Amino acid sequence: LDEVQITGYSIGSQARALNTQKNKQNITNIVSTDQIGKFPDANIGDAVKRIPGITMQVDQGEARNIIVRGLSPQLNSVTLNGSRIPSAEGDNRNVQMDLIPSDMIQTIEVNKAVTPDMDADALGGSVNLITRTSPQGFRLSATVGSGINFITDKRILNGAFLLGNRSKNEKFGWMVSASINDNDFGSDDVEAEWTDEFEYNTGVQDSEGDDILEEVNVNPYANVFEIREYLVQRVRRSFSANLDYKLDDNNTIYFKSIYNWRDDRENRFRLEQEILDGEDIGIDDFTVDASGNLTSFPVEAKRQTKGGIDNKRNKNRRLEDQRMFNFSLGGDHLFGNVEFDWMASYAKASEERLNERYITYESEYGIAYNNNEKKPLYTPLDAGDADFSIFKFDEMTEESQYTEEKDFNLFLNAKLPLTLLEDRDGFLKFGAKTRLKNKNRDNGFMDYSDSPVFDEVSGVYYLLGDVPTKDYSDNDYLAGGQYQVGSFATAPFLGGLNLNNEDLFEGEDLPEEYATANYDVDENVFAGYVMIDQELSDKFSVLAGVRLEHTAIDSKGNVLTFNQDGDVDGVNTVEDKNNYTNILPGVHFKYNLTDNTIFRFAWTNTIARPNYVDLVPYQE
């Protein structure tokens, strides 16, 4: 008998995933597609949060930023088929997990202790998302679903499609898939800030003519209180095409691709009430009870509408257009007893927010405060003073943001048997990786507050009562019916303002609001590693190795220059270069107490790369 060949076919069994997890040398959790499909998770972030040791930061109820073992999202790495996923976040390295639909992923691997063959910038851990592979035969599947959001009473639509096959000679396999999720929803939000500091104006001035403020000992109270109403539409689309070709029994090449596109449209209506500064409060403007509770005080109230331009893309809402694609070409080869694999990939992530608009009206009035720590509430002392129609214009702005990150990855790995102990299995693995990254941000900010239409004397939009408004109060408000947000300038009114009409609007470019946040960074990482996996006994094994990473950074930022009046008169570009090298050893022990009980121990060295805003030279 020359050869026995056993071939197993599977479409992603969780039992198989658990068996793989059991055999892993390092601390790992693996979840397969059939387990993911048991839950109604629209995005991969909601699926990942079910894994032990994982929590997620959420945005509008959807899991977005991953936290592994309690460490911040920027301290973890997220890869797609082993290739780093670029981040479209401007300030940090977070990967938005809600960008990728859960039904586009076949397997989730969470490595809580990284091995030398993994990227070192993963203090918390490394999450690898594996896309669907070509089936062993013809496969067709489709799903369609719908629902209703109970805040907006609007529909939820979702669908997925998958088609794949393999040629008759079983050499060529292919699979295409697509997914869409359209969710028109909302959220009710109450927020507060707390302090135990309070002071008022005594009405007396010091020798320099400054008002003397008197502190009052009070119990902690909500000095800022907000009621918010969000109306959001998120449309998540994803497309994938994967190909593989078996050159022979020992050599396979493959191509994998995925394209994700999410439109996030949002209107926000915010009533913000904040206690006035101490210099604006007299002794007769507040009350404190015998227990030290502040029961009434004056506030500055602001009614702000957040929206976007009136066109087919924004639809009077703030539009966050985020996209990510990844193309990879790789191969798996066997030369004698040496396993060799390689992959080259190109990925890009971008986030664009054009014509994001804010209009704010303000007023001042006294409120009664209920001193309820769980459900704080401001109630106007005189309802007439809080009438929305007499709120006066405060500011009107429009901003645009664009962030882009491009990654090119190339890695090579070789693995061969190496037995250090007689009759004990082991292997030696070594390889190299290059990651070339460019990230840039280009923001802009315009202030239209000095426009003629908002003028106090002649402006047709000076009072909130002068513009189209809508009452967003709701007795079924989730935080409680006592929270009534009230009336705001409508989103169609805000989106329909023609800011290009110079007879009505006067815009001012404000570089101090955005210039120092813009940057261009090249970050190149060159790495190599070697590691040994050795069986020491029937139950005890060890993996030990070392990784070397060299990082080279070239960054550009902005410096503002000011004239004698304190106004910006120029923006200059500044550059900085830096490089560093890290030697990172690691050891992983595994002990099989029984077939179903395994102990693992790891000692690893990893690094935390700074956020991009911390790499860029700038001066405000």
ZIGI-V742406 format. One record per residue. N is the residue number from 0. RES is the residue in three letters. SS is DSSP state (H for helix, E for strand, - for the rest). Layout:
[[N,RES,SS] [N,RES,SS]]
This chain:
[[0,LEU,-] [1,ASP,-] [2,GLU,-] [3,VAL,-] [4,GLN,-] [5,ILE,-] [6,THR,-] [7,GLY,-] [8,TYR,-] [9,SER,-] [10,ILE,-] [11,GLY,-] [12,SER,-] [13,GLN,H] [14,ALA,H] [15,ARG,H] [16,ALA,H] [17,LEU,H] [18,ASN,H] [19,THR,H] [20,GLN,H] [21,LYS,H] [22,ASN,H] [23,LYS,-] [24,GLN,-] [25,ASN,-] [26,ILE,-] [27,THR,E] [28,ASN,E] [29,ILE,E] [30,VAL,E] [31,SER,E] [32,THR,H] [33,ASP,H] [34,GLN,H] [35,ILE,H] [36,GLY,-] [37,LYS,-] [38,PHE,-] [39,PRO,-] [40,ASP,-] [41,ALA,-] [42,ASN,E] [43,ILE,H] [44,GLY,H] [45,ASP,H] [46,ALA,H] [47,VAL,H] [48,LYS,-] [49,ARG,-] [50,ILE,-] [51,PRO,-] [52,GLY,-] [53,ILE,E] [54,THR,E] [55,MET,E] [56,GLN,E] [57,VAL,E] [58,ASP,E] [59,GLN,-] [60,GLY,-] [61,GLU,E] [62,ALA,E] [63,ARG,E] [64,ASN,E] [65,ILE,E] [66,ILE,E] [67,VAL,E] [68,ARG,-] [69,GLY,-] [70,LEU,E] [71,SER,-] [72,PRO,H] [73,GLN,H] [74,LEU,H] [75,ASN,-] [76,SER,E] [77,VAL,E] [78,THR,E] [79,LEU,E] [80,ASN,-] [81,GLY,-] [82,SER,E] [83,ARG,E] [84,ILE,-] [85,PRO,-] [86,SER,-] [87,ALA,-] [88,GLU,-] [89,GLY,-] [90,ASP,-] [91,ASN,-] [92,ARG,-] [93,ASN,-] [94,VAL,-] [95,GLN,-] [96,MET,H] [97,ASP,H] [98,LEU,H] [99,ILE,-] [100,PRO,E] [101,SER,H] [102,ASP,H] [103,MET,H] [104,ILE,E] [105,GLN,E] [106,THR,E] [107,ILE,E] [108,GLU,E] [109,VAL,E] [110,ASN,E] [111,LYS,-] [112,ALA,-] [113,VAL,-] [114,THR,-] [115,PRO,-] [116,ASP,-] [117,MET,-] [118,ASP,-] [119,ALA,-] [120,ASP,-] [121,ALA,-] [122,LEU,-] [123,GLY,-] [124,GLY,-] [125,SER,E] [126,VAL,E] [127,ASN,E] [128,LEU,E] [129,ILE,E] [130,THR,E] [131,ARG,-] [132,THR,-] [133,SER,-] [134,PRO,-] [135,GLN,-] [136,GLY,-] [137,PHE,-] [138,ARG,E] [139,LEU,E] [140,SER,E] [141,ALA,E] [142,THR,E] [143,VAL,E] [144,GLY,E] [145,SER,E] [146,GLY,E] [147,ILE,E] [148,ASN,E] [149,PHE,-] [150,ILE,-] [151,THR,-] [152,ASP,-] [153,LYS,E] [154,ARG,E] [155,ILE,E] [156,LEU,E] [157,ASN,E] [158,GLY,E] [159,ALA,E] [160,PHE,E] [161,LEU,E] [162,LEU,E] [163,GLY,E] [164,ASN,E] [165,ARG,E] [166,SER,-] [167,LYS,-] [168,ASN,-] [169,GLU,-] [170,LYS,-] [171,PHE,E] [172,GLY,E] [173,TRP,E] [174,MET,E] [175,VAL,E] [176,SER,E] [177,ALA,E] [178,SER,E] [179,ILE,E] [180,ASN,E] [181,ASP,E] [182,ASN,E] [183,ASP,E] [184,PHE,E] [185,GLY,E] [186,SER,E] [187,ASP,E] [188,ASP,E] [189,VAL,E] [190,GLU,E] [191,ALA,E] [192,GLU,E] [193,TRP,E] [194,THR,E] [195,ASP,-] [196,GLU,-] [197,PHE,-] [198,GLU,E] [199,TYR,E] [200,ASN,E] [201,THR,E] [202,GLY,E] [203,VAL,E] [204,GLN,E] [205,ASP,-] [206,SER,-] [207,GLU,-] [208,GLY,-] [209,ASP,-] [210,ASP,E] [211,ILE,E] [212,LEU,E] [213,GLU,E] [214,GLU,E] [215,VAL,-] [216,ASN,-] [217,VAL,-] [218,ASN,-] [219,PRO,-] [220,TYR,E] [221,ALA,E] [222,ASN,E] [223,VAL,E] [224,PHE,E] [225,GLU,E] [226,ILE,E] [227,ARG,E] [228,GLU,E] [229,TYR,E] [230,LEU,E] [231,VAL,E] [232,GLN,E] [233,ARG,E] [234,VAL,E] [235,ARG,E] [236,ARG,E] [237,SER,E] [238,PHE,E] [239,SER,E] [240,ALA,E] [241,ASN,E] [242,LEU,E] [243,ASP,E] [244,TYR,E] [245,LYS,E] [246,LEU,E] [247,ASP,E] [248,ASP,-] [249,ASN,-] [250,ASN,E] [251,THR,E] [252,ILE,E] [253,TYR,E] [254,PHE,E] [255,LYS,E] [256,SER,E] [257,ILE,E] [258,TYR,E] [259,ASN,E] [260,TRP,E] [261,ARG,E] [262,ASP,E] [263,ASP,E] [264,ARG,E] [265,GLU,E] [266,ASN,E] [267,ARG,E] [268,PHE,E] [269,ARG,E] [270,LEU,E] [271,GLU,E] [272,GLN,E] [273,GLU,E] [274,ILE,E] [275,LEU,-] [276,ASP,-] [277,GLY,H] [278,GLU,H] [279,ASP,H] [280,ILE,-] [281,GLY,-] [282,ILE,-] [283,ASP,-] [284,ASP,-] [285,PHE,-] [286,THR,E] [287,VAL,E] [288,ASP,-] [289,ALA,-] [290,SER,-] [291,GLY,-] [292,ASN,-] [293,LEU,E] [294,THR,E] [295,SER,E] [296,PHE,E] [297,PRO,E] [298,VAL,E] [299,GLU,E] [300,ALA,E] [301,LYS,E] [302,ARG,E] [303,GLN,E] [304,THR,E] [305,LYS,E] [306,GLY,E] [307,GLY,E] [308,ILE,-] [309,ASP,-] [310,ASN,-] [311,LYS,-] [312,ARG,-] [313,ASN,-] [314,LYS,-] [315,ASN,-] [316,ARG,-] [317,ARG,E] [318,LEU,E] [319,GLU,E] [320,ASP,E] [321,GLN,E] [322,ARG,E] [323,MET,E] [324,PHE,E] [325,ASN,E] [326,PHE,E] [327,SER,E] [328,LEU,E] [329,GLY,E] [330,GLY,E] [331,ASP,E] [332,HIS,E] [333,LEU,E] [334,PHE,E] [335,GLY,-] [336,ASN,-] [337,VAL,E] [338,GLU,E] [339,PHE,E] [340,ASP,E] [341,TRP,E] [342,MET,E] [343,ALA,E] [344,SER,E] [345,TYR,E] [346,ALA,E] [347,LYS,E] [348,ALA,E] [349,SER,E] [350,GLU,E] [351,GLU,E] [352,ARG,E] [353,LEU,E] [354,ASN,E] [355,GLU,E] [356,ARG,E] [357,TYR,E] [358,ILE,E] [359,THR,E] [360,TYR,E] [361,GLU,E] [362,SER,E] [363,GLU,E] [364,TYR,E] [365,GLY,E] [366,ILE,E] [367,ALA,E] [368,TYR,E] [369,ASN,-] [370,ASN,-] [371,ASN,-] [372,GLU,-] [373,LYS,-] [374,LYS,-] [375,PRO,-] [376,LEU,-] [377,TYR,E] [378,THR,E] [379,PRO,E] [380,LEU,-] [381,ASP,-] [382,ALA,-] [383,GLY,-] [384,ASP,-] [385,ALA,-] [386,ASP,-] [387,PHE,H] [388,SER,H] [389,ILE,H] [390,PHE,-] [391,LYS,E] [392,PHE,E] [393,ASP,E] [394,GLU,E] [395,MET,E] [396,THR,E] [397,GLU,E] [398,GLU,E] [399,SER,E] [400,GLN,E] [401,TYR,E] [402,THR,E] [403,GLU,E] [404,GLU,E] [405,LYS,E] [406,ASP,E] [407,PHE,E] [408,ASN,E] [409,LEU,E] [410,PHE,E] [411,LEU,E] [412,ASN,E] [413,ALA,E] [414,LYS,E] [415,LEU,E] [416,PRO,E] [417,LEU,-] [418,THR,-] [419,LEU,-] [420,LEU,-] [421,GLU,-] [422,ASP,-] [423,ARG,-] [424,ASP,-] [425,GLY,E] [426,PHE,E] [427,LEU,E] [428,LYS,E] [429,PHE,E] [430,GLY,E] [431,ALA,E] [432,LYS,E] [433,THR,E] [434,ARG,E] [435,LEU,E] [436,LYS,E] [437,ASN,E] [438,LYS,E] [439,ASN,E] [440,ARG,E] [441,ASP,-] [442,ASN,-] [443,GLY,E] [444,PHE,E] [445,MET,E] [446,ASP,E] [447,TYR,-] [448,SER,-] [449,ASP,-] [450,SER,-] [451,PRO,H] [452,VAL,H] [453,PHE,H] [454,ASP,-] [455,GLU,-] [456,VAL,-] [457,SER,-] [458,GLY,-] [459,VAL,-] [460,TYR,-] [461,TYR,-] [462,LEU,E] [463,LEU,H] [464,GLY,H] [465,ASP,H] [466,VAL,-] [467,PRO,-] [468,THR,E] [469,LYS,E] [470,ASP,E] [471,TYR,-] [472,SER,-] [473,ASP,-] [474,ASN,-] [475,ASP,-] [476,TYR,-] [477,LEU,-] [478,ALA,-] [479,GLY,-] [480,GLY,-] [481,GLN,-] [482,TYR,-] [483,GLN,-] [484,VAL,-] [485,GLY,-] [486,SER,E] [487,PHE,E] [488,ALA,E] [489,THR,-] [490,ALA,H] [491,PRO,H] [492,PHE,H] [493,LEU,H] [494,GLY,H] [495,GLY,H] [496,LEU,-] [497,ASN,-] [498,LEU,-] [499,ASN,-] [500,ASN,-] [501,GLU,-] [502,ASP,-] [503,LEU,-] [504,PHE,-] [505,GLU,-] [506,GLY,-] [507,GLU,E] [508,ASP,E] [509,LEU,-] [510,PRO,H] [511,GLU,H] [512,GLU,H] [513,TYR,-] [514,ALA,H] [515,THR,H] [516,ALA,H] [517,ASN,-] [518,TYR,E] [519,ASP,E] [520,VAL,E] [521,ASP,E] [522,GLU,E] [523,ASN,E] [524,VAL,E] [525,PHE,E] [526,ALA,E] [527,GLY,E] [528,TYR,E] [529,VAL,E] [530,MET,E] [531,ILE,E] [532,ASP,E] [533,GLN,E] [534,GLU,E] [535,LEU,-] [536,SER,-] [537,ASP,-] [538,LYS,-] [539,PHE,E] [540,SER,E] [541,VAL,E] [542,LEU,E] [543,ALA,E] [544,GLY,E] [545,VAL,E] [546,ARG,E] [547,LEU,E] [548,GLU,E] [549,HIS,E] [550,THR,E] [551,ALA,E] [552,ILE,E] [553,ASP,E] [554,SER,E] [555,LYS,E] [556,GLY,E] [557,ASN,E] [558,VAL,E] [559,LEU,E] [560,THR,E] [561,PHE,E] [562,ASN,-] [563,GLN,-] [564,ASP,-] [565,GLY,-] [566,ASP,-] [567,VAL,E] [568,ASP,E] [569,GLY,E] [570,VAL,E] [571,ASN,E] [572,THR,E] [573,VAL,E] [574,GLU,E] [575,ASP,E] [576,LYS,E] [577,ASN,E] [578,ASN,E] [579,TYR,E] [580,THR,E] [581,ASN,E] [582,ILE,E] [583,LEU,E] [584,PRO,E] [585,GLY,E] [586,VAL,E] [587,HIS,E] [588,PHE,E] [589,LYS,E] [590,TYR,E] [591,ASN,E] [592,LEU,E] [593,THR,E] [594,ASP,-] [595,ASN,-] [596,THR,E] [597,ILE,E] [598,PHE,E] [599,ARG,E] [600,PHE,E] [601,ALA,E] [602,TRP,E] [603,THR,E] [604,ASN,-] [605,THR,-] [606,ILE,-] [607,ALA,-] [608,ARG,-] [609,PRO,-] [610,ASN,-] [611,TYR,H] [612,VAL,H] [613,ASP,H] [614,LEU,H] [615,VAL,-] [616,PRO,-] [617,TYR,-] [618,GLN,E] [619,GLU,-]]
